[in-house]
Amino acid sequence: MSLSILRPGLLSTVQDLGRFGYQQEGIIVSGAMDACALRVANLLVGNAENAAVLEITLLGPLIRFEADHLIALTGAHLSPTLNSQPVGLHRPVWVAAGTELDFGVPVAGSRAYLAVAGGVAVAPVLGSRSTYLRASFGGLHGRALRAGDVLPGAHPTPAGQRIIAALAATASSRIWMQATWTPGLALCPTPLPNPTIRAVAGPEYEQFTPASQQAFWQQPFTVTPDSDRMGYRLQGPPLQRHTSAELLSSAVTFGTVQVPAGGQPIVLMADHQTTGGYPRIAQVISVDFSALAQVRPGQLVYFQEVSLAEAQALYLAREQELRALRRGIATVFGN
């Protein structure tokens, strides 16, 4: 079971849900930018939710499947095709050996996820297969994919094998066949170009002037081109504090909104550092990490304040949707 990379695309890496337990040593969690899309992709092919997948950014790769595979594509709509024929998102797809997956014009969002039944079987580093580009470890040789790379695939789970059998049985002479069913819209939304991102007030929120607080919640911010997996640099109304006193370095996480001295916020993303010394005006709620991860440079984001209780309720509702999908697949195809 293997995948050959014929063209690497703009930035294609192996990712899972991250590398936990080492932040005290300065080793970041990393992992998928859109973790919900990764989890759904894995469930659709019968994998454990943390199995390694490919994260594909804006301009996708050209991939040849060297054996029969069961795959699923989630996240951004990057005009995927199999042997030049359009293929659907958010559903299991059986592909025969020799089939080529390509991508065209990005339609919505910026990051797509390709799961294969059994997962991408690169060697784990510190318990994770995620690629940490700045430290050059994890994934395939600690780097983005290149032309000529061959990615190993593991054997599908029993559930994956049953999904393969169901699709292959209806394929007839076709070299690929996609399922007609998909999860509910709550788990496969179309990424919005200028989303409203919900957040709670951060630990240093009260240090900002009333005018800056109001501007943060009411004015749009542009995601600048120098944004990456570590953080999104935003351009908008400068945010000022009452004081210029220095802060001690404190814990930060995915979605922490820091404000450097220049007043332009930075939203920390999957490859964020473990601590930071800039004041934290807000914290994006975890349910909206996916929407944030799909924003492209040049697009706008708006921030909306919610309470901690609202954030928790939204998180639980999404987890219930994922559990329902997991149960549904297990009921039909087994574990």
C-alpha positions in Angstrom: 0.0 0.0 0.0 1.7 3.2 -1.1 1.2 6.6 -2.6 3.6 8.2 -5.1 4.0 11.9 -5.1 4.3 13.0 -8.8 4.0 16.7 -8.0 4.2 18.0 -4.4 1.9 21.1 -4.6 2.4 24.3 -2.6 2.8 22.7 0.8 1.8 19.1 1.5 2.7 17.5 4.8 1.9 14.5 6.9 -0.1 15.4 10.0 -2.1 13.8 12.7 -3.7 15.4 15.9 -0.4 16.4 17.3 2.5 15.6 19.6 1.4 15.9 23.2 3.3 15.7 26.5 6.5 17.5 25.6 5.7 21.2 25.8 7.6 21.5 29.0 10.7 20.6 26.9 9.9 23.3 24.4 8.5 20.8 21.8 5.3 22.0 20.3 2.1 20.1 19.7 1.9 20.9 16.0 -0.6 18.6 14.1 -3.4 19.5 11.7 -4.5 23.1 11.3 -8.1 21.9 10.8 -8.3 19.0 13.3 -12.0 18.5 12.8 -11.6 18.0 9.0 -8.8 15.4 9.8 -11.0 13.5 12.3 -13.9 13.4 9.8 -11.6 12.2 7.0 -10.3 9.4 9.2 -13.7 8.3 10.3 -14.9 8.1 6.7 -12.3 5.5 5.8 -12.6 3.5 9.1 -9.5 4.8 10.7 -8.9 5.9 14.3 -9.4 9.6 14.4 -5.7 10.3 15.1 -4.4 8.4 12.1 -1.9 10.3 9.9 -3.2 12.0 6.8 -2.0 14.5 4.2 -2.6 18.2 4.8 -2.7 19.9 1.5 -2.4 23.7 1.2 -4.1 25.7 -1.6 -2.3 24.2 -4.6 -2.6 20.5 -4.3 -0.2 17.7 -5.3 -0.5 15.1 -8.0 -0.6 11.6 -6.4 -0.6 8.1 -8.0 -2.1 5.3 -5.9 0.2 2.3 -6.4 -2.4 -0.2 -4.9 -6.1 -0.2 -4.4 -7.0 2.3 -1.7 -10.0 3.7 0.2 -9.6 7.5 0.6 -11.6 10.5 1.8 -11.1 14.2 1.1 -12.3 16.9 3.6 -11.7 20.5 4.4 -11.1 23.0 1.6 -12.6 22.5 -1.9 -9.5 22.5 -4.1 -11.2 21.0 -7.2 -10.0 17.4 -6.7 -10.1 15.0 -9.6 -9.4 11.3 -10.1 -8.1 10.6 -13.6 -9.3 14.0 -14.6 -12.9 13.4 -13.4 -14.3 15.5 -10.5 -14.6 13.6 -7.2 -16.7 14.6 -4.2 -15.7 15.7 -0.8 -16.7 14.3 2.6 -17.3 10.7 1.5 -15.4 7.4 1.2 -13.9 6.8 -2.3 -12.5 3.5 -3.5 -9.7 3.9 -6.0 -8.0 1.2 -8.1 -4.2 0.9 -8.4 -2.8 3.4 -10.9 -5.5 6.0 -10.3 -4.1 9.6 -10.1 -5.5 12.2 -7.7 -5.0 15.8 -8.9 -6.2 19.2 -7.8 -7.2 22.3 -9.7 -8.4 25.8 -8.8 -9.0 26.5 -5.1 -12.8 27.1 -4.7 -13.3 27.5 -1.0 -10.9 27.3 2.0 -7.2 26.8 2.0 -6.4 23.3 3.5 -7.7 20.0 2.4 -7.1 16.6 4.1 -6.5 13.3 2.4 -7.1 10.2 4.5 -6.3 6.7 3.3 -7.7 3.6 5.0 -5.1 2.4 7.5 -3.4 5.8 7.7 -0.1 7.1 6.3 2.5 4.8 7.9 5.5 7.0 8.4 7.5 6.4 11.5 6.2 8.2 14.6 8.5 10.6 16.5 7.7 11.2 20.2 4.3 9.5 19.7 3.2 11.5 16.7 3.5 11.3 12.9 3.0 15.1 12.5 5.5 17.1 10.5 7.2 19.9 12.5 8.8 21.9 9.7 10.9 24.3 11.7 12.6 21.5 13.7 12.7 19.1 10.7 11.3 16.1 12.4 8.1 13.9 12.1 6.2 13.2 8.9 8.4 12.1 6.0 12.0 13.1 6.8 10.7 16.2 8.8 9.8 18.2 5.6 7.1 19.0 3.1 6.6 16.4 0.4 8.6 16.4 -2.8 8.2 14.9 -6.2 9.4 11.3 -6.2 8.4 10.7 -2.5 6.6 7.4 -1.8 4.4 7.3 1.2 3.7 3.9 2.8 0.2 3.0 3.8 -0.9 0.7 6.6 -3.5 -2.1 6.2 -7.1 -0.9 6.4 -9.1 -1.6 9.6 -11.9 -4.2 9.4 -14.4 -1.3 9.1 -12.3 0.1 6.2 -12.2 -3.3 4.5 -16.0 -3.5 4.7 -16.4 0.0 3.2 -13.9 -1.0 0.4 -15.9 -4.2 -0.3 -19.2 -2.2 -0.5 -17.8 0.3 -2.9 -15.7 -2.1 -5.0 -18.8 -4.3 -5.5 -20.6 -1.5 -7.3 -17.7 -0.2 -9.3 -18.1 -2.7 -12.2 -15.5 -1.7 -14.8 -14.8 1.7 -13.2 -11.4 2.4 -11.6 -12.9 4.5 -8.8 -16.2 4.7 -7.0 -17.5 7.2 -4.4 -20.1 6.7 -1.7 -23.4 8.6 -2.1 -23.6 9.4 1.6 -21.8 12.1 3.6 -21.9 13.4 7.2 -24.2 16.2 8.2 -23.5 19.8 7.3 -22.3 20.6 10.8 -19.2 18.4 10.2 -18.5 19.4 6.6 -19.3 23.1 6.1 -18.2 25.1 3.1 -15.3 27.3 4.3 -16.3 31.0 4.3 -13.9 33.6 2.8 -14.3 36.3 5.5 -15.6 34.4 8.6 -16.7 35.6 11.9 -14.4 33.9 14.5 -15.8 33.5 18.0 -13.5 34.2 21.0 -13.4 34.8 24.7 -11.7 37.7 26.3 -8.0 36.9 27.1 -6.1 37.2 30.4 -4.8 40.7 29.5 -8.0 42.0 27.9 -8.6 44.6 30.6 -5.2 46.1 29.9 -6.4 47.4 26.5 -8.1 50.7 26.1 -11.9 50.8 25.7 -11.4 52.0 22.1 -9.1 49.1 21.3 -11.5 46.6 22.9 -14.3 48.0 20.8 -12.2 47.9 17.6 -11.2 44.3 18.2 -14.8 43.1 18.3 -16.2 45.5 15.7 -13.6 46.0 13.0 -12.3 43.5 10.4 -8.7 42.3 10.3 -6.9 41.2 7.1 -4.8 38.0 7.2 -1.4 39.1 5.8 0.8 37.1 3.4 3.5 36.5 6.0 1.1 34.2 7.9 2.0 30.5 8.3 1.3 27.4 10.4 2.9 29.1 13.4 0.6 32.2 13.3 -1.6 34.5 11.3 -0.4 38.1 11.3 -3.4 40.4 11.1 -3.6 44.0 9.8 -6.3 46.3 11.1 -6.8 49.1 13.6 -3.9 49.2 16.1 -4.7 47.9 19.5 -3.3 49.8 22.4 -2.8 49.1 26.1 -3.2 51.4 29.1 0.4 50.5 30.1 3.7 49.8 28.5 4.8 47.5 31.4 6.6 44.3 30.2 4.9 41.0 30.8 6.3 37.7 32.0 6.3 34.9 29.4 3.1 32.9 29.9 1.4 29.8 28.3 -0.1 30.2 24.9 -2.1 27.8 22.8 -3.8 27.4 19.4 -6.1 30.4 18.9 -4.4 32.7 21.4 -4.5 36.3 20.1 -1.4 38.2 21.0 -0.7 41.9 20.5 2.9 43.0 20.0 4.1 46.5 20.6 3.0 47.7 17.1 -0.6 47.0 18.0 -1.3 44.5 15.1 -2.6 41.1 16.5 -1.1 37.7 15.8 -3.4 34.6 16.1 -1.3 31.6 17.0 -2.0 28.5 14.9 -1.0 24.8 15.0 2.8 25.3 15.1 2.7 28.0 17.8 5.4 28.3 20.4 4.9 27.0 23.9 5.1 30.4 25.7 4.8 34.0 24.8 5.4 37.5 26.3 2.9 39.6 24.4 -0.4 40.5 26.0 -3.3 38.2 25.1 -6.4 40.1 24.2 -8.5 37.1 23.3 -8.6 33.3 22.9 -10.4 31.8 19.8 -12.8 29.0 20.9 -11.8 25.6 19.7 -14.9 25.0 17.6 -13.8 27.9 15.4 -10.2 26.7 14.8 -11.4 25.0 11.6 -12.9 28.1 10.2 -9.8 30.1 11.1 -7.5 27.5 9.5 -9.3 27.7 6.2 -8.8 31.5 5.8 -6.4 32.5 3.0 -4.0 35.4 3.1 -5.7 38.6 1.9 -9.1 37.6 3.4 -10.8 39.2 6.4 -11.7 37.9 9.8 -14.1 39.4 12.2 -14.1 38.5 15.9 -17.2 38.0 18.0 -17.2 37.8 21.8 -18.8 34.8 23.5 -18.8 33.5 27.0 -16.9 30.6 28.3 -20.2 28.7 28.9 -21.1 29.3 25.2 -17.7 28.1 24.1 -18.1 24.9 26.2 -21.6 24.2 24.9 -20.5 24.6 21.3 -17.6 22.3 21.9 -19.8 19.6 23.4 -22.3 19.9 20.5 -19.5 19.3 17.9 -18.2 16.4 19.8 -21.7 14.9 19.9 -21.8 15.3 16.0 -18.5 13.4 15.8 -19.7 10.7 18.1 -22.9 10.3 16.0 -20.8 9.9 12.8 -18.5 7.4 14.6 -21.5 5.4 15.8 -23.3 5.5 12.4 -20.2 4.1 10.6 -19.7 1.5 13.3 -23.3 0.4 13.1 -23.2 -0.1 9.3 -19.6 -1.3 8.8 -18.5 -2.5 12.2 -15.4 -1.4 14.2 
